[in-house]
Every structure is written in C-alpha cells, then in structure tokens.
Amino acid sequence: MIRWRTFLSTALALLAFSAFAQTPPQTGVVTPSAPTQLPASGSTPSVGQSSIAPASTAGSAPFRLNIGLEGGSGQTGEVSVAVQIVIIMTLLSVAPSIVLLMTSFTRIVIVLGFVRTALGTPSAPSNQIIVGLSLFLTLFLMGPVVDRVNNEALRPYLEGKMTSIQAIDQASVPLKQFMLKQTRTRDLEYFLELGGFGPTAVKDLPMRVVIPAFVISELQTAFQMGFLLFLPFLVIDFLVSTVLMALGMMMMPPVTIALPLKLLLFVLVDGWHLVVRSLVQSFAT
C-alpha cells in the first residue's frame, strides 16, 4: 500500500510539472481550477481513468529549423535565414581572397613592392604602409563598382524587391564587367579551352573562367610595370659601379653611393605621385 501511494504521488507530481511547463503563459484574469480529486487510500486507479487531464499544447508551436530554398515567409526561391547566416559567415571567411583576387589590389601592391625593391630600401616604407596604401587606392578605384552593386543589388534586396539569389546574380554583373576590362583576350580563351567551353559570349562567361583569367592578366601587367620601374634605378647602379671601378675604389660597396643617388632622383621627379598616377590611369574605366 505504501508503495502504491509513493508511486501515485510521484506520477501526479510529474504530470503536474509537465502540464505547467507546456501551458503557455496567459495574461488577464486567472480563474482557479477545480481541485484535483485524489483516489482514496487503498483504492487503485482503474484502466482508462485519468486523475489529471492532459494540458493542451495547441498554443505552443514546435521549434523548427528551416534549411533549404523555402523562405521564412513562404516565398519561393528565397533562401532561409539559417542558410543566409551560413553564406554570410562563408563570405566573411573568404573576404580577403575576394579583395585580393577580384579587385585592383593585386596590381597595386605588386607595383609598390617593386618600387621599394628598386630603391634598395627593403624596410622603408614598411609592409603595413604599402598594404594600407594599396587598400585605400583599391577603395578609390572600386568606388563606382561598389556604388553600382549598392544601387542595383543591395538596396533592392533590403527593400524586398528581389530575392537573395537574384541580388547575388545582379551584384556579380558590375564586378564581372570591371574584371573583363582588365583581362586579356588570350587569357580568357585559354581558360575557356581548359574548361572545355565552346564559343561563349562575353556576357555569358562564368565567374570561374573570368576570375583566374583576371588574376593572370593582373600579374602580367604588374610585372611589366615593375620592369619599367627598375630601368632608371638599374642605370644608376651601372653608372656608380663604373665610376668606382675607374677610380680604383673596388672595396667601396656600390650600394653605399647608389642608394642616396636613387633616393635623390626619386624625390626630384616626385616619384610617388608618378607611380600612383600611373597605377590609377592603368585601369580601364
């Protein structure tokens, strides 16, 4: 008898706790419920009888995580919030690669690095200054492209005029046009042939063909500009070495004399202005 009472009291406590946990909070006037009739001592509950009515769970909707192409509001083709969060986190992780490979940053940072090497000053300006200057020049050059992406893709998406898939497709158009203007035709043809594509119109070129062709073209252009930058400083090195050999000063390092002369020449011709202006004008608009 004691065991039955213990079992019944434990079961009733569990049922009451579950009913209280599942019942949603209500506002307004609360009406007290009728007291629960407990079975008399010594009697056992019959089959099919319940001492406590189960709580209604109609008001509490189950938690659901929607991952797919079904939007939260039932719009067809709209990516759900969970997938959008995953996409945003992925873009944040690959954002440095996007900035490096799909903008003007590659050409600018390589040319500025060649300028520092040609001057013979490996630590002035420092890497932070070169990267920072390259980044701000990239923001300046990519300003029109960013404005087009904002007006044609981001703003309509935030206003609910297009889905996320449409916004991504629309945002890639200005960026693709910028890259195609800087890309050589032979590089595009090479990657089209490598990928097994047939004759393709320019507007139908996929990004997996445009991006590597753009990077190869940028590297080629940057190295050509670097070679032209090296020529005047190389002439100064030759002249200094020849003069030292003619004077019999073989033990004198040519760099000791050539470095001040190269710095003087670079300052007199306003070298940084010429380099930056040439970099900005080298991008087709």
PEMO-V464242 format. One record per pair of residues at least 12 apart in sequence whose C-alpha atoms are under 10 Angstrom apart, sorted by the first residue. I is the first residue (numbers start at 1). J is the second residue. If there is no record, write none. Layout:
i j
I J
I J
//
This chain:
i j
1 41
1 42
1 43
1 44
2 41
2 42
4 41
4 42
4 43
4 44
5 39
5 41
5 42
5 43
5 44
8 38
8 39
8 44
8 45
9 38
12 38
12 51
12 52
15 51
15 52
15 53
15 54
15 55
16 52
16 53
16 54
16 55
18 54
18 55
19 52
19 53
19 54
19 55
19 56
19 57
20 55
21 55
22 54
22 55
22 56
22 57
22 58
22 59
22 60
23 55
23 56
23 57
23 58
23 59
23 60
24 55
24 56
24 57
24 58
24 59
24 60
25 59
36 51
36 52
36 53
37 51
37 52
38 51
38 52
39 51
65 80
65 81
65 82
66 79
66 80
66 81
66 82
66 83
67 79
67 80
67 81
67 82
67 83
67 84
68 80
68 81
68 82
68 83
69 81
69 83
69 165
71 83
71 163
75 163
76 163
77 163
77 164
77 165
77 166
78 162
78 163
78 164
78 165
78 166
79 163
79 164
79 165
80 164
84 164
98 211
99 135
99 138
99 139
100 135
100 138
100 215
101 179
101 211
101 212
101 214
101 215
101 216
101 218
102 175
102 176
102 178
102 179
102 210
102 211
102 212
102 214
102 215
102 218
103 138
103 139
103 141
103 142
103 145
103 175
103 178
103 179
103 211
103 214
103 215
103 218
104 134
104 135
104 137
104 138
104 139
104 140
104 141
104 142
104 178
104 179
104 182
104 215
104 218
104 279
104 280
104 283
105 131
105 133
105 134
105 135
105 136
105 137
105 138
105 139
105 141
105 142
105 218
106 134
106 135
106 138
106 215
106 218
106 219
106 222
107 134
107 138
107 215
107 217
107 218
107 219
107 220
107 221
107 222
107 223
107 225
107 226
107 279
107 282
107 283
108 130
108 131
108 133
108 134
108 135
108 137
108 138
108 218
108 222
108 275
108 276
108 279
108 280
109 127
109 130
109 131
109 132
109 133
109 134
109 135
109 137
109 138
109 222
110 130
110 131
110 134
110 218
110 219
110 221
110 222
110 223
110 225
110 226
111 130
111 134
111 219
111 221
111 222
111 223
111 224
111 225
111 226
111 227
111 229
111 275
111 276
111 279
112 125
112 130
112 131
112 133
112 134
112 222
112 226
112 229
112 272
112 275
112 276
112 279
113 125
113 126
113 127
113 130
113 131
113 226
114 222
114 223
114 225
114 226
114 227
114 228
114 229
114 230
115 225
115 226
115 227
115 229
115 230
115 233
115 271
115 272
115 275
116 130
117 226
117 229
117 230
118 226
118 227
118 229
118 230
118 231
118 232
118 233
118 234
118 259
118 262
119 229
119 230
119 233
119 234
119 258
119 259
119 260
119 261
119 262
119 263
119 266
120 233
120 255
120 258
120 259
120 260
120 262
120 263
121 259
121 263
133 276
134 276
137 276
137 279
137 280
138 280
140 280
141 280
141 281
141 283
141 285
142 175
142 178
144 174
144 178
144 285
145 171
145 173
145 174
145 175
145 176
145 177
145 178
146 171
146 174
146 175
147 174
148 170
148 171
148 173
148 174
148 175
149 167
149 168
149 170
149 171
149 172
149 173
149 174
149 175
150 171
151 171
152 167
152 170
152 171
152 173
152 174
153 166
153 167
153 168
153 169
153 170
153 171
153 172
153 173
154 167
154 168
154 170
154 171
155 167
172 207
173 203
173 207
175 207
176 202
176 203
176 205
176 206
176 207
176 210
176 211
176 214
177 202
177 203
177 210
177 285
178 214
178 283
178 284
178 285
179 207
179 210
179 211
179 213
179 214
179 215
179 217
179 218
179 283
179 284
180 202
180 203
180 205
180 210
180 211
180 213
180 214
180 284
181 214
181 283
181 284
181 285
182 213
182 214
182 215
182 217
182 218
182 221
182 282
182 283
182 284
182 285
183 210
183 211
183 212
183 213
183 214
183 215
183 216
183 217
183 218
183 221
184 213
184 214
184 216
184 217
184 218
184 220
184 221
185 213
185 217
186 213
186 217
187 209
187 210
187 212
187 213
187 214
187 215
187 216
187 217
188 202
188 205
188 209
188 210
188 211
188 212
188 213
188 214
188 216
188 217
189 209
189 213
190 209
190 213
191 208
191 209
191 210
191 211
191 212
191 213
192 205
192 206
192 208
192 209
192 210
192 213
193 209
194 209
195 208
195 209
197 209
221 282
222 279
225 275
225 278
225 279
225 282
229 275
232 262
232 265
232 266
233 258
233 259
233 261
233 262
233 263
233 265
233 266
234 258
234 262
235 262
236 257
236 258
236 259
236 261
236 262
236 265
237 254
237 255
237 257
237 258
237 259
237 261
237 262
238 254
238 258
239 254
239 258
240 253
240 254
240 255
240 256
240 257
240 258
240 259
240 261
241 253
241 254
241 255
241 257
241 258
242 254
244 257
//
